[in-house]
């Protein structure tokens, strides 16, 4: 199986998750990991599984990930297996009620990326995954790297 992991990262947390996912999958698959900078849709062909990761920024994926998703032609991912993940803060740790409410209502990157990929014809191999960071810049909450490895292992089973 050939796997392509495309990610964006501002503070290194999403990149850490992408690297753990890649390392986990590498035991059973041919894996390439690429930061979204300069990445184009035509580089997706030839892979059995596309994994897309982004930090949540303003209730959505990063601007570069959003631009990539918009660049995919209608039906451009027809039949391609995909999975998505994001990094986000846990809204329950936000002390100010109104801010916590806004974050919960605004949503997160993973769900929006999954919807965009499905709209382009992709087959979602798993539901969106998320990994928690402390505050807005991280670091990752303890145990999230292990959570990423477990998620990656489950992808192998589902994508096979």
C-alpha positions in Angstrom: 0.0 0.0 0.0 1.2 3.5 -0.9 0.3 6.2 1.6 0.7 10.0 1.2 0.5 12.2 4.3 0.1 15.9 3.5 0.0 18.2 6.5 0.4 21.8 7.6 1.8 22.9 10.9 2.4 26.3 12.6 3.9 25.3 15.9 5.1 21.8 15.1 2.3 19.9 16.8 0.5 18.8 13.7 3.9 17.8 12.2 4.6 15.6 15.2 1.3 13.8 14.7 2.0 13.4 11.0 5.5 11.9 11.7 4.1 9.4 14.3 1.4 8.4 11.8 4.0 7.9 9.1 6.3 5.9 11.4 3.5 3.7 12.4 2.3 3.1 8.9 5.8 2.5 7.5 6.0 -0.9 9.1 3.3 -2.1 6.6 3.2 0.5 3.8 5.3 2.7 1.6 4.7 6.1 3.2 5.6 9.6 2.0 5.1 12.6 4.2 4.9 16.1 2.7 4.3 19.6 4.2 1.6 21.3 2.2 3.8 24.2 1.2 4.1 24.0 -2.6 2.1 20.8 -2.7 -0.3 20.5 -5.7 -3.2 18.2 -6.5 -1.4 16.5 -9.4 1.0 14.9 -6.8 -1.8 12.8 -5.3 -2.0 10.2 -8.1 -0.5 6.8 -7.5 -1.3 6.5 -3.8 -3.8 4.1 -2.2 -4.4 6.3 0.8 -4.3 10.1 1.2 -4.1 11.4 4.8 -4.6 15.2 5.3 -3.7 17.0 8.5 -4.0 20.5 9.7 -4.1 22.6 12.8 -7.4 24.2 13.5 -7.2 27.9 12.8 -10.2 30.1 13.1 -12.5 27.1 13.2 -11.1 25.6 10.0 -8.1 24.1 8.4 -5.0 26.3 7.7 -5.3 28.6 4.7 -2.9 26.5 2.7 -4.9 23.3 3.3 -8.1 25.2 2.4 -6.5 26.4 -0.8 -5.4 22.8 -1.6 -8.9 21.5 -1.1 -10.4 24.2 -3.3 -7.8 23.3 -6.0 -9.1 19.7 -6.4 -11.4 19.5 -9.4 -14.9 18.1 -9.0 -14.7 14.3 -8.8 -10.9 14.6 -8.7 -10.6 12.2 -5.8 -13.2 9.7 -7.1 -12.6 6.4 -5.3 -9.4 7.5 -3.5 -9.3 6.4 0.1 -8.6 9.3 2.5 -8.4 10.1 6.2 -8.1 13.4 8.0 -6.8 14.7 11.3 -6.4 18.0 13.1 -4.8 19.4 16.2 -7.1 21.5 18.4 -7.5 22.8 21.9 -10.0 21.1 24.2 -12.8 23.6 24.6 -13.5 22.2 28.1 -10.2 23.8 29.2 -11.3 27.3 28.2 -12.2 29.2 31.4 -14.3 31.9 29.9 -17.8 30.6 29.1 -18.5 32.7 26.0 -15.1 31.8 24.5 -15.8 28.1 25.2 -19.2 28.3 23.6 -17.9 30.0 20.5 -15.2 27.4 20.0 -17.7 24.6 20.4 -20.1 26.2 17.9 -17.4 27.2 15.4 -16.2 23.7 14.8 -12.8 22.3 13.9 -10.7 21.6 10.8 -11.0 17.8 10.6 -14.7 17.6 10.0 -14.6 20.4 7.4 -11.6 18.7 5.6 -13.5 15.4 5.6 -16.6 17.0 4.1 -14.5 18.8 1.4 -12.7 15.6 0.4 -16.0 13.6 0.3 -17.5 16.3 -1.9 -14.6 15.8 -4.3 -15.4 12.1 -4.5 -13.0 10.7 -1.9 -13.9 7.6 0.2 -13.3 8.3 3.9 -11.5 5.3 5.4 -12.3 6.5 8.9 -14.0 9.3 10.7 -12.1 12.5 11.3 -9.4 12.2 14.1 -8.2 15.0 16.4 -5.3 15.5 18.7 -5.4 17.9 21.6 -2.8 20.6 22.3 -2.5 22.7 25.4 -3.6 26.3 24.7 -3.3 27.7 21.2 0.4 26.8 20.6 0.8 23.5 22.4 2.6 21.4 23.3 0.5 18.3 22.6 -1.3 16.9 25.6 0.3 13.9 27.2 -0.7 10.6 25.4 -1.6 12.2 22.1 1.4 10.7 20.2 0.3 7.3 21.4 -3.2 8.1 20.3 -1.9 9.0 16.9 -0.1 5.7 16.6 -3.3 3.8 17.5 -5.3 5.8 15.0 -2.7 5.1 12.3 -2.8 1.4 13.1 -6.6 1.4 12.7 -6.2 3.1 9.3 -4.3 0.1 8.0 -7.1 -2.2 8.9 -9.8 0.0 7.4 -7.9 0.9 4.2 -6.9 -2.6 3.4 
